[in-house]
Amino acid sequence: MKTYYIYILQCSDNLTYTGVTNDISRRFEEHQKGLNKNCFTYKRRPLKLIFHQEFNDIEQAIYFEKKIKKWSAKKKHALIKGDYDLL
């Protein structure tokens, strides 16, 4: 069974980036190395992985990623801290 991950990175300017991948280590390394100059994180390195969640279904992972991307920074940080009362 394949595993997928939703992840949130904290950028050097304290903004966050949310993404989905099937290999979180590889993807984080790609962001950290700045392989894609057009990526949101390229000029915001170094980065820190501050949240990830596993999924077995890519459609569920993508759905949750899109949902998180619409959230405010406050709501994202509540998720990261596990403060589910603020969600």
Protein Blocks (a to p, Z undefined) as FASTA:
>chain_A
ZZddddddddfkopacddddfblklmmmmmmnopalkbmklmmcccddfbdcddfbfklm
mmmmmmmmmpcfklmmmmmnopaklZZ
